[in-house]
Amino acid sequence: MTLVLTNEEIEQLLPMEVAIEALEPSYRDLAHGEAISPCRRDMLVPLPGAQKCVYEFKDMPSVYPRKKMAALRINSDFLTWSLRAGTL
C-alpha cells in the first residue's frame, strides 16, 4: 500500500534532528555501495501557448536493502517566473 505525505505532514511527524540521526547509517551504506540512490530526474516541458510557464515533473528513487525498504518521491508542478525591475 502506498502512503502519500505532504511536506507539512512530514515536518510534523519527523523532527529534523531525528531525520539526520536516521539518515547517517544510510549514507554510510550508500558510500559503501550497499544502498542505491540514482540521480533525481527533472523533466521540464514547455506548455503550448503559455509564456513564462513550464510543467515540471521530477522523481527521486532509492533502495535501502539493510532496512528492506524502497522509496520514490514524485513532484508535479507548474513553474512560473515574474518580472522584477524589468528582468526575469
N, CA, C and O atoms as CSV, one atom per row, in Angstrom:
chain,resi,resn,atom,element,x,y,z
A,1,MET,N,N,0.836,-1.173,0.000
A,1,MET,CA,C,0.000,0.000,0.000
A,1,MET,C,C,0.886,1.244,0.000
A,1,MET,O,O,1.909,1.275,0.684
A,2,THR,N,N,0.510,2.245,-0.744
A,2,THR,CA,C,1.268,3.486,-0.855
A,2,THR,C,C,0.726,4.517,0.125
A,2,THR,O,O,-0.485,4.706,0.246
A,3,LEU,N,N,1.640,5.177,0.821
A,3,LEU,CA,C,1.272,6.261,1.728
A,3,LEU,C,C,1.805,7.559,1.129
A,3,LEU,O,O,3.009,7.694,0.912
A,4,VAL,N,N,0.936,8.490,0.868
A,4,VAL,CA,C,1.323,9.773,0.283
A,4,VAL,C,C,1.265,10.832,1.382
A,4,VAL,O,O,0.234,11.017,2.028
A,5,LEU,N,N,2.404,11.531,1.585
A,5,LEU,CA,C,2.502,12.562,2.619
A,5,LEU,C,C,2.909,13.891,2.004
A,5,LEU,O,O,3.681,13.925,1.047
A,6,THR,N,N,2.397,14.973,2.547
A,6,THR,CA,C,2.835,16.307,2.141
A,6,THR,C,C,4.085,16.682,2.937
A,6,THR,O,O,4.396,16.046,3.944
A,7,ASN,N,N,4.791,17.702,2.490
A,7,ASN,CA,C,5.962,18.185,3.234
A,7,ASN,C,C,5.564,18.622,4.637
A,7,ASN,O,O,6.301,18.386,5.594
A,8,GLU,N,N,4.404,19.256,4.766
A,8,GLU,CA,C,3.950,19.727,6.072
A,8,GLU,C,C,3.690,18.559,7.019
A,8,GLU,O,O,4.026,18.631,8.201
A,9,GLU,N,N,3.091,17.480,6.504
A,9,GLU,CA,C,2.845,16.301,7.337
A,9,GLU,C,C,4.153,15.663,7.789
A,9,GLU,O,O,4.273,15.214,8.929
A,10,ILE,N,N,5.114,15.627,6.902
A,10,ILE,CA,C,6.410,15.047,7.241
A,10,ILE,C,C,7.101,15.861,8.325
A,10,ILE,O,O,7.666,15.295,9.260
A,11,GLU,N,N,7.060,17.192,8.209
A,11,GLU,CA,C,7.686,18.057,9.216
A,11,GLU,C,C,7.091,17.830,10.600
A,11,GLU,O,O,7.807,17.902,11.599
A,12,GLN,N,N,5.789,17.555,10.671
A,12,GLN,CA,C,5.138,17.302,11.957
A,12,GLN,C,C,5.519,15.930,12.516
A,12,GLN,O,O,5.671,15.769,13.727
A,13,LEU,N,N,5.670,14.953,11.639
A,13,LEU,CA,C,5.930,13.579,12.066
A,13,LEU,C,C,7.395,13.288,12.374
A,13,LEU,O,O,7.702,12.419,13.190
A,14,LEU,N,N,8.306,14.024,11.713
A,14,LEU,CA,C,9.724,13.687,11.805
A,14,LEU,C,C,10.567,14.941,12.033
A,14,LEU,O,O,10.873,15.658,11.080
A,15,PRO,N,N,10.946,15.216,13.289
A,15,PRO,CA,C,11.808,16.377,13.556
A,15,PRO,C,C,13.161,16.227,12.841
A,15,PRO,O,O,13.648,15.111,12.654
A,16,MET,N,N,13.753,17.339,12.451
A,16,MET,CA,C,14.999,17.336,11.681
A,16,MET,C,C,16.112,16.558,12.384
A,16,MET,O,O,16.848,15.821,11.728
A,17,GLU,N,N,16.251,16.705,13.706
A,17,GLU,CA,C,17.327,16.006,14.430
A,17,GLU,C,C,17.175,14.492,14.302
A,17,GLU,O,O,18.164,13.780,14.130
A,18,VAL,N,N,15.951,14.007,14.384
A,18,VAL,CA,C,15.679,12.567,14.263
A,18,VAL,C,C,15.956,12.109,12.834
A,18,VAL,O,O,16.501,11.025,12.625
A,19,ALA,N,N,15.589,12.918,11.863
A,19,ALA,CA,C,15.827,12.564,10.464
A,19,ALA,C,C,17.318,12.431,10.182
A,19,ALA,O,O,17.742,11.473,9.535
A,20,ILE,N,N,18.113,13.377,10.658
A,20,ILE,CA,C,19.565,13.333,10.425
A,20,ILE,C,C,20.166,12.103,11.085
A,20,ILE,O,O,20.984,11.415,10.474
A,21,GLU,N,N,19.778,11.817,12.308
A,21,GLU,CA,C,20.283,10.635,13.022
A,21,GLU,C,C,19.922,9.352,12.266
A,21,GLU,O,O,20.734,8.430,12.187
A,22,ALA,N,N,18.735,9.292,11.725
A,22,ALA,CA,C,18.294,8.101,10.988
A,22,ALA,C,C,19.000,7.972,9.640
A,22,ALA,O,O,19.232,6.859,9.168
A,23,LEU,N,N,19.343,9.097,9.019
A,23,LEU,CA,C,19.957,9.066,7.694
A,23,LEU,C,C,21.445,8.738,7.706
A,23,LEU,O,O,21.958,8.202,6.724
A,24,GLU,N,N,22.141,9.042,8.779
A,24,GLU,CA,C,23.594,8.823,8.807
A,24,GLU,C,C,24.007,7.403,8.411
A,24,GLU,O,O,24.879,7.258,7.554
A,25,PRO,N,N,23.421,6.343,8.995
A,25,PRO,CA,C,23.827,4.990,8.591
A,25,PRO,C,C,23.508,4.694,7.118
A,25,PRO,O,O,24.245,3.963,6.457
A,26,SER,N,N,22.415,5.261,6.612
A,26,SER,CA,C,22.070,5.002,5.211
A,26,SER,C,C,23.084,5.640,4.270
A,26,SER,O,O,23.398,5.068,3.226
A,27,TYR,N,N,23.602,6.814,4.621
A,27,TYR,CA,C,24.622,7.442,3.783
A,27,TYR,C,C,25.937,6.665,3.840
A,27,TYR,O,O,26.659,6.602,2.846
A,28,ARG,N,N,26.249,6.080,4.980
A,28,ARG,CA,C,27.434,5.209,5.059
A,28,ARG,C,C,27.255,4.002,4.145
A,28,ARG,O,O,28.166,3.641,3.401
A,29,ASP,N,N,26.070,3.374,4.202
A,29,ASP,CA,C,25.792,2.239,3.320
A,29,ASP,C,C,25.861,2.660,1.851
A,29,ASP,O,O,26.380,1.916,1.018
A,30,LEU,N,N,25.353,3.823,1.538
A,30,LEU,CA,C,25.399,4.330,0.168
A,30,LEU,C,C,26.850,4.494,-0.291
A,30,LEU,O,O,27.191,4.133,-1.418
A,31,ALA,N,N,27.704,5.039,0.582
A,31,ALA,CA,C,29.121,5.231,0.248
A,31,ALA,C,C,29.836,3.900,0.014
A,31,ALA,O,O,30.799,3.840,-0.750
A,32,HIS,N,N,29.370,2.835,0.668
A,32,HIS,CA,C,29.983,1.512,0.515
A,32,HIS,C,C,29.301,0.677,-0.563
A,32,HIS,O,O,29.600,-0.509,-0.702
A,33,GLY,N,N,28.394,1.271,-1.323
A,33,GLY,CA,C,27.699,0.545,-2.393
A,33,GLY,C,C,26.628,-0.411,-1.892
A,33,GLY,O,O,26.220,-1.316,-2.619
A,34,GLU,N,N,26.168,-0.222,-0.660
A,34,GLU,CA,C,25.172,-1.122,-0.076
A,34,GLU,C,C,23.764,-0.519,-0.059
A,34,GLU,O,O,22.865,-1.050,0.594
A,35,ALA,N,N,23.581,0.566,-0.764
A,35,ALA,CA,C,22.269,1.197,-0.962
A,35,ALA,C,C,22.327,1.888,-2.328
A,35,ALA,O,O,23.412,2.140,-2.853
A,36,ILE,N,N,21.186,2.186,-2.887
A,36,ILE,CA,C,21.136,2.775,-4.224
A,36,ILE,C,C,20.274,4.026,-4.182
A,36,ILE,O,O,19.147,4.013,-3.687
A,37,SER,N,N,20.835,5.113,-4.717
A,37,SER,CA,C,20.080,6.351,-4.843
A,37,SER,C,C,20.535,7.045,-6.125
A,37,SER,O,O,21.431,7.889,-6.096
A,38,PRO,N,N,19.906,6.680,-7.261
A,38,PRO,CA,C,20.308,7.306,-8.521
A,38,PRO,C,C,19.966,8.787,-8.542
A,38,PRO,O,O,19.260,9.285,-7.665
A,39,CYS,N,N,20.465,9.475,-9.537
A,39,CYS,CA,C,20.215,10.913,-9.658
A,39,CYS,C,C,18.727,11.219,-9.783
A,39,CYS,O,O,17.962,10.458,-10.376
A,40,ARG,N,N,18.351,12.327,-9.220
A,40,ARG,CA,C,16.988,12.838,-9.382
A,40,ARG,C,C,16.802,13.226,-10.850
A,40,ARG,O,O,17.719,13.745,-11.486
A,41,ARG,N,N,15.615,12.971,-11.371
A,41,ARG,CA,C,15.309,13.365,-12.746
A,41,ARG,C,C,14.326,14.521,-12.720
A,41,ARG,O,O,13.271,14.444,-12.091
A,42,ASP,N,N,14.687,15.598,-13.415
A,42,ASP,CA,C,13.807,16.755,-13.563
A,42,ASP,C,C,13.437,16.862,-15.035
A,42,ASP,O,O,14.316,16.970,-15.890
A,43,MET,N,N,12.158,16.834,-15.333
A,43,MET,CA,C,11.696,16.980,-16.711
A,43,MET,C,C,10.883,18.262,-16.800
A,43,MET,O,O,9.835,18.389,-16.168
A,44,LEU,N,N,11.370,19.199,-17.581
A,44,LEU,CA,C,10.687,20.477,-17.778
A,44,LEU,C,C,10.072,20.476,-19.167
A,44,LEU,O,O,10.761,20.229,-20.157
A,45,VAL,N,N,8.785,20.751,-19.239
A,45,VAL,CA,C,8.052,20.691,-20.501
A,45,VAL,C,C,7.385,22.041,-20.750
A,45,VAL,O,O,6.567,22.486,-19.944
A,46,PRO,N,N,7.734,22.706,-21.879
A,46,PRO,CA,C,7.045,23.958,-22.188
A,46,PRO,C,C,5.561,23.702,-22.454
A,46,PRO,O,O,5.198,22.687,-23.048
A,47,LEU,N,N,4.731,24.601,-22.023
A,47,LEU,CA,C,3.290,24.471,-22.243
A,47,LEU,C,C,2.899,25.274,-23.479
A,47,LEU,O,O,3.199,26.466,-23.557
A,48,PRO,N,N,2.233,24.643,-24.448
A,48,PRO,CA,C,1.845,25.371,-25.662
A,48,PRO,C,C,1.005,26.606,-25.323
A,48,PRO,O,O,0.020,26.515,-24.591
A,49,GLY,N,N,1.399,27.738,-25.854
A,49,GLY,CA,C,0.638,28.966,-25.657
A,49,GLY,C,C,0.870,29.658,-24.330
A,49,GLY,O,O,0.365,30.762,-24.126
A,50,ALA,N,N,1.617,29.051,-23.422
A,50,ALA,CA,C,1.854,29.666,-22.105
A,50,ALA,C,C,3.249,30.286,-22.082
A,50,ALA,O,O,4.254,29.597,-22.255
A,51,GLN,N,N,3.288,31.582,-21.868
A,51,GLN,CA,C,4.583,32.248,-21.765
A,51,GLN,C,C,5.030,32.277,-20.310
A,51,GLN,O,O,4.213,32.468,-19.409
A,52,LYS,N,N,6.303,32.092,-20.086
A,52,LYS,CA,C,6.884,32.144,-18.738
A,52,LYS,C,C,6.281,31.094,-17.803
A,52,LYS,O,O,6.214,31.312,-16.594
A,53,CYS,N,N,5.839,29.950,-18.356
A,53,CYS,CA,C,5.308,28.876,-17.525
A,53,CYS,C,C,5.690,27.538,-18.144
A,53,CYS,O,O,5.495,27.330,-19.342
A,54,VAL,N,N,6.228,26.636,-17.343
A,54,VAL,CA,C,6.548,25.287,-17.802
A,54,VAL,C,C,5.988,24.284,-16.798
A,54,VAL,O,O,5.784,24.600,-15.626
A,55,TYR,N,N,5.748,23.076,-17.282
A,55,TYR,CA,C,5.340,21.981,-16.405
A,55,TYR,C,C,6.601,21.245,-15.990
A,55,TYR,O,O,7.463,20.968,-16.824
A,56,GLU,N,N,6.715,20.925,-14.702
A,56,GLU,CA,C,7.882,20.194,-14.195
A,56,GLU,C,C,7.412,18.907,-13.523
A,56,GLU,O,O,6.495,18.909,-12.701
A,57,PHE,N,N,8.065,17.812,-13.896
A,57,PHE,CA,C,7.827,16.527,-13.247
A,57,PHE,C,C,9.186,16.010,-12.814
A,57,PHE,O,O,10.116,15.955,-13.618
A,58,LYS,N,N,9.310,15.628,-11.538
A,58,LYS,CA,C,10.585,15.079,-11.090
A,58,LYS,C,C,10.341,13.872,-10.201
A,58,LYS,O,O,9.331,13.776,-9.503
A,59,ASP,N,N,11.299,12.955,-10.251
A,59,ASP,CA,C,11.220,11.782,-9.396
A,59,ASP,C,C,12.585,11.489,-8.787
A,59,ASP,O,O,13.627,11.771,-9.379
A,60,MET,N,N,12.548,10.912,-7.584
A,60,MET,CA,C,13.768,10.621,-6.824
A,60,MET,C,C,13.614,9.246,-6.162
A,60,MET,O,O,13.019,9.143,-5.089
A,61,PRO,N,N,14.147,8.180,-6.797
A,61,PRO,CA,C,14.019,6.844,-6.213
A,61,PRO,C,C,15.217,6.493,-5.324
A,61,PRO,O,O,16.284,7.093,-5.448
A,62,SER,N,N,15.034,5.529,-4.442
A,62,SER,CA,C,16.147,4.983,-3.661
A,62,SER,C,C,15.748,3.619,-3.104
A,62,SER,O,O,14.567,3.328,-2.911
A,63,VAL,N,N,16.762,2.791,-2.853
A,63,VAL,CA,C,16.554,1.465,-2.276
A,63,VAL,C,C,17.568,1.288,-1.155
A,63,VAL,O,O,18.757,1.553,-1.329
A,64,TYR,N,N,17.083,0.836,-0.001
A,64,TYR,CA,C,17.923,0.654,1.186
A,64,TYR,C,C,17.742,-0.782,1.680
A,64,TYR,O,O,16.891,-1.040,2.531
A,65,PRO,N,N,18.544,-1.729,1.148
A,65,PRO,CA,C,18.373,-3.146,1.473
A,65,PRO,C,C,18.469,-3.474,2.960
A,65,PRO,O,O,17.714,-4.317,3.443
A,66,ARG,N,N,19.374,-2.835,3.700
A,66,ARG,CA,C,19.537,-3.154,5.125
A,66,ARG,C,C,18.207,-3.021,5.884
A,66,ARG,O,O,17.921,-3.812,6.783
A,67,LYS,N,N,17.413,-2.035,5.523
A,67,LYS,CA,C,16.128,-1.802,6.186
A,67,LYS,C,C,14.956,-2.401,5.401
A,67,LYS,O,O,13.795,-2.235,5.777
A,68,LYS,N,N,15.276,-3.097,4.307
A,68,LYS,CA,C,14.249,-3.729,3.470
A,68,LYS,C,C,13.190,-2.716,3.032
A,68,LYS,O,O,11.990,-2.939,3.193
A,69,MET,N,N,13.666,-1.592,2.472
A,69,MET,CA,C,12.730,-0.568,2.037
A,69,MET,C,C,13.185,0.093,0.748
A,69,MET,O,O,14.366,0.109,0.400
A,70,ALA,N,N,12.212,0.627,0.069
A,70,ALA,CA,C,12.446,1.447,-1.115
A,70,ALA,C,C,11.524,2.654,-1.013
A,70,ALA,O,O,10.465,2.594,-0.389
A,71,ALA,N,N,11.941,3.734,-1.625
A,71,ALA,CA,C,11.125,4.948,-1.588
A,71,ALA,C,C,11.178,5.622,-2.952
A,71,ALA,O,O,12.164,5.516,-3.682
A,72,LEU,N,N,10.107,6.307,-3.270
A,72,LEU,CA,C,10.043,7.069,-4.506
A,72,LEU,C,C,9.319,8.374,-4.213
A,72,LEU,O,O,8.146,8.378,-3.841
A,73,ARG,N,N,10.030,9.476,-4.386
A,73,ARG,CA,C,9.391,10.784,-4.225
A,73,ARG,C,C,9.088,11.325,-5.610
A,73,ARG,O,O,9.945,11.322,-6.494
A,74,ILE,N,N,7.867,11.785,-5.786
A,74,ILE,CA,C,7.424,12.331,-7.065
A,74,ILE,C,C,6.882,13.730,-6.816
A,74,ILE,O,O,6.152,13.970,-5.854
A,75,ASN,N,N,7.256,14.650,-7.704
A,75,ASN,CA,C,6.770,16.019,-7.599
A,75,ASN,C,C,6.265,16.468,-8.967
A,75,ASN,O,O,6.943,16.292,-9.979
A,76,SER,N,N,5.086,17.038,-8.987
A,76,SER,CA,C,4.474,17.555,-10.203
A,76,SER,C,C,4.122,19.015,-9.942
A,76,SER,O,O,3.450,19.333,-8.961
A,77,ASP,N,N,4.580,19.900,-10.825
A,77,ASP,CA,C,4.450,21.320,-10.520
A,77,ASP,C,C,4.384,22.146,-11.800
A,77,ASP,O,O,4.800,21.693,-12.866
A,78,PHE,N,N,3.861,23.356,-11.683
A,78,PHE,CA,C,3.938,24.352,-12.744
A,78,PHE,C,C,4.873,25.449,-12.255
A,78,PHE,O,O,4.700,25.973,-11.155
A,79,LEU,N,N,5.856,25.794,-13.068
A,79,LEU,CA,C,6.816,26.831,-12.704
A,79,LEU,C,C,6.532,28.085,-13.513
A,79,LEU,O,O,6.330,28.028,-14.726
A,80,THR,N,N,6.520,29.217,-12.824
A,80,THR,CA,C,6.334,30.495,-13.497
A,80,THR,C,C,7.411,31.464,-13.018
A,80,THR,O,O,7.978,31.302,-11.938
A,81,TRP,N,N,7.676,32.458,-13.829
A,81,TRP,CA,C,8.651,33.474,-13.483
A,81,TRP,C,C,7.983,34.835,-13.601
A,81,TRP,O,O,7.182,35.066,-14.507
A,82,SER,N,N,8.311,35.723,-12.694
A,82,SER,CA,C,7.739,37.064,-12.692
A,82,SER,C,C,8.789,38.091,-13.059
A,82,SER,O,O,9.975,37.917,-12.781
A,83,LEU,N,N,8.336,39.167,-13.690
A,83,LEU,CA,C,9.231,40.283,-13.984
A,83,LEU,C,C,9.456,41.103,-12.731
A,83,LEU,O,O,8.506,41.460,-12.034
A,84,ARG,N,N,10.714,41.401,-12.446
A,84,ARG,CA,C,11.055,42.293,-11.340
A,84,ARG,C,C,12.124,43.242,-11.837
A,84,ARG,O,O,13.166,42.822,-12.341
A,85,ALA,N,N,11.858,44.497,-11.690
A,85,ALA,CA,C,12.780,45.534,-12.152
A,85,ALA,C,C,13.091,45.350,-13.631
A,85,ALA,O,O,14.204,45.635,-14.073
A,86,GLY,N,N,12.108,44.872,-14.402
A,86,GLY,CA,C,12.276,44.734,-15.843
A,86,GLY,C,C,12.984,43.473,-16.287
A,86,GLY,O,O,13.198,43.295,-17.486
A,87,THR,N,N,13.360,42.583,-15.370
A,87,THR,CA,C,14.043,41.337,-15.766
A,87,THR,C,C,13.353,40.153,-15.110
A,87,THR,O,O,12.602,40.304,-14.147
A,88,LEU,N,N,13.626,38.960,-15.655
A,88,LEU,CA,C,13.074,37.738,-15.061
A,88,LEU,C,C,13.914,37.287,-13.899
A,88,LEU,O,O,13.607,36.274,-13.271
